[in-house]
Amino acid sequence: MVIELEVRRFRCGRAACPVSTFAEQVDGVTQWRQRRTPELRGLLERVALALAGRAGARLAAVLGTVVSRCTLLRLIRALPDPQVGQVTVLGVDEFARRKGQTYATILIDMATHRPVDVLDGREAQALADWLTAHPGVQTICRDCAGGYAEGARLGEQGYQGSVRTIRRYLDPLRAG
């Protein structure tokens, strides 16, 4: 579908103005510095979230819009992160950013299996600060690291809640 649209272009009369021309925008059809309508962008975002990459580009071509796989991935990266609701069951584990040098802690909402936050380091105080800032956690699933047990205890004191801690949730081979 091709939309032929005629809009007015205005010129700024001031010499000091950094923008010399202005084009009028039509609500719902055009946006500033965009080549696609908001509806087409929404369609491509949904295709990108469902299929991403090459498969999404093939579906978009069938739907009548030619886009590259890189464009679809760029649309995904431009989307805002989904809001994290109340976390009641929290998974806590560490991972190596650079093996043997820098580590971080990942927090996962065990109800939705989605990452909630990434904390620098593996220290107890970082987990305690996060728990204090986000009250309502009832259960923490963690590995055997003593720092996470201490962080859960300190965080529980910070907001006067009761937290039940479960160990060894990630590695069933170590659970023996």
C-alpha positions as CSV (number, residue, x, y, z in Angstrom):
1,M,0.0,0.0,0.0
2,V,1.3,3.4,-0.9
3,I,-0.1,6.6,0.8
4,E,0.4,9.8,-1.2
5,L,0.3,12.6,1.3
6,E,0.7,16.3,0.7
7,V,2.0,18.3,3.7
8,R,3.1,21.8,4.1
9,R,6.7,22.7,4.7
10,F,7.6,25.8,6.7
11,R,10.8,27.8,6.8
12,C,12.2,29.5,9.9
13,G,13.1,33.2,9.2
14,R,15.7,33.5,12.0
15,A,19.3,33.0,10.9
16,A,20.3,31.6,14.3
17,C,17.7,28.8,14.1
18,P,19.4,25.4,14.0
19,V,16.5,23.9,12.1
20,S,15.8,25.7,8.9
21,T,12.6,23.9,7.7
22,F,9.7,22.3,9.4
23,A,7.1,19.9,8.0
24,E,3.6,19.5,9.4
25,Q,2.7,16.2,10.9
26,V,-0.5,14.3,10.4
27,D,-1.7,12.6,13.5
28,G,-1.8,8.8,13.2
29,V,-0.1,8.7,9.8
30,T,3.2,10.5,10.2
31,Q,5.8,10.9,13.0
32,W,8.8,13.1,13.2
33,R,11.8,11.4,11.4
34,Q,10.0,8.2,10.8
35,R,9.6,6.4,7.5
36,R,6.8,4.1,8.7
37,T,3.3,4.8,10.0
38,P,2.7,3.9,13.7
39,E,0.5,1.0,12.6
40,L,3.1,-0.5,10.3
41,R,5.7,-0.1,13.1
42,G,3.4,-1.8,15.5
43,L,2.9,-4.7,13.1
44,L,6.6,-5.1,12.5
45,E,7.3,-5.0,16.2
46,R,4.8,-7.9,16.8
47,V,6.4,-9.9,13.9
48,A,9.9,-9.2,15.3
49,L,8.9,-10.3,18.8
50,A,7.2,-13.5,17.5
51,L,9.8,-14.6,15.0
52,A,12.8,-12.1,15.0
53,G,15.6,-12.4,12.4
54,R,15.2,-14.1,9.0
55,A,11.9,-15.8,9.7
56,G,10.4,-12.5,10.7
57,A,11.8,-10.8,7.5
58,R,10.2,-13.6,5.4
59,L,6.8,-13.2,7.1
60,A,7.0,-9.4,6.7
61,A,7.7,-9.9,2.9
62,V,4.6,-12.1,2.7
63,L,2.6,-9.3,4.4
64,G,3.8,-6.8,1.8
65,T,6.6,-5.0,3.7
66,V,10.2,-5.6,2.8
67,V,12.5,-5.3,5.9
68,S,15.8,-6.8,6.8
69,R,16.5,-9.1,9.7
70,C,18.7,-6.4,11.2
71,T,15.8,-3.9,11.1
72,L,13.5,-6.3,13.0
73,L,16.2,-6.9,15.6
74,R,16.7,-3.1,15.9
75,L,12.9,-2.7,16.5
76,I,13.1,-5.3,19.4
77,R,16.1,-3.5,21.0
78,A,14.2,-0.1,20.8
79,L,11.3,-1.5,22.8
80,P,11.2,-0.6,26.5
81,D,11.8,-3.3,29.0
82,P,8.5,-4.8,30.3
83,Q,7.6,-3.7,33.8
84,V,8.3,-6.1,36.5
85,G,5.4,-6.6,38.8
86,Q,5.4,-7.9,42.4
87,V,8.0,-10.7,42.7
88,T,7.0,-13.3,45.4
89,V,9.3,-16.1,44.4
90,L,12.8,-14.9,43.6
91,G,15.6,-17.0,42.0
92,V,19.2,-15.9,42.8
93,D,22.3,-17.2,41.1
94,E,25.7,-15.9,40.0
95,F,27.3,-15.9,36.6
96,A,30.7,-15.0,35.2
97,R,30.9,-11.9,33.1
98,R,34.6,-12.7,32.5
99,K,35.5,-16.1,33.8
100,G,37.8,-15.9,36.9
101,Q,37.7,-12.1,37.0
102,T,34.3,-10.5,37.2
103,Y,31.0,-12.0,38.4
104,A,27.5,-10.8,38.7
105,T,24.2,-11.9,40.3
106,I,21.1,-12.5,38.3
107,L,17.6,-12.2,39.9
108,I,14.8,-14.2,38.3
109,D,11.1,-14.1,38.9
110,M,10.4,-17.8,39.3
111,A,6.7,-17.4,38.5
112,T,7.3,-16.0,35.0
113,H,10.9,-17.4,34.5
114,R,12.0,-13.9,33.4
115,P,15.1,-12.0,34.6
116,V,14.2,-9.2,37.0
117,D,17.6,-7.5,37.6
118,V,21.4,-8.0,37.4
119,L,23.5,-7.0,40.3
120,D,27.2,-6.3,40.2
121,G,29.3,-8.8,42.2
122,R,28.3,-11.6,44.5
123,E,28.2,-9.8,47.8
124,A,25.5,-10.2,50.4
125,Q,24.9,-6.4,50.7
126,A,23.9,-5.9,47.1
127,L,21.1,-8.6,47.5
128,A,20.1,-7.2,50.8
129,D,19.7,-3.7,49.3
130,W,17.6,-5.0,46.4
131,L,15.4,-7.0,48.8
132,T,14.9,-3.9,51.0
133,A,14.0,-1.8,47.9
134,H,11.5,-4.5,46.7
135,P,9.5,-5.8,49.6
136,G,7.1,-8.6,49.1
137,V,9.5,-11.5,48.3
138,Q,8.2,-14.5,50.2
139,T,10.6,-17.2,48.9
140,I,14.1,-17.1,47.7
141,C,15.5,-19.9,45.6
142,R,19.3,-19.8,45.7
143,D,22.4,-21.8,45.3
144,C,24.8,-22.9,48.1
145,A,26.8,-19.6,48.2
146,G,26.9,-18.3,51.8
147,G,26.7,-14.7,50.6
148,Y,23.2,-15.1,49.3
149,A,22.0,-16.6,52.6
150,E,23.5,-13.6,54.4
151,G,22.0,-11.2,51.9
152,A,18.5,-12.8,52.3
153,R,18.8,-12.5,56.1
154,L,19.9,-8.9,55.9
155,G,17.2,-8.0,53.3
156,E,14.5,-9.7,55.5
157,Q,15.6,-7.4,58.4
158,G,15.4,-4.4,56.1
159,Y,11.7,-4.6,55.4
160,Q,10.5,-6.7,58.3
161,G,9.2,-9.5,56.1
162,S,9.5,-13.2,56.4
163,V,11.5,-14.9,53.7
164,R,11.7,-18.7,53.2
165,T,15.0,-19.7,51.5
166,I,15.3,-22.8,49.4
167,R,18.8,-24.0,48.4
168,R,20.0,-25.8,45.3
169,Y,17.2,-25.0,42.9
170,L,19.3,-24.7,39.7
171,D,21.5,-27.8,39.6
172,P,19.7,-31.1,40.3
173,L,23.0,-33.0,40.0
174,R,24.4,-31.3,43.1
175,A,21.1,-31.7,45.0
176,G,22.0,-35.2,46.1
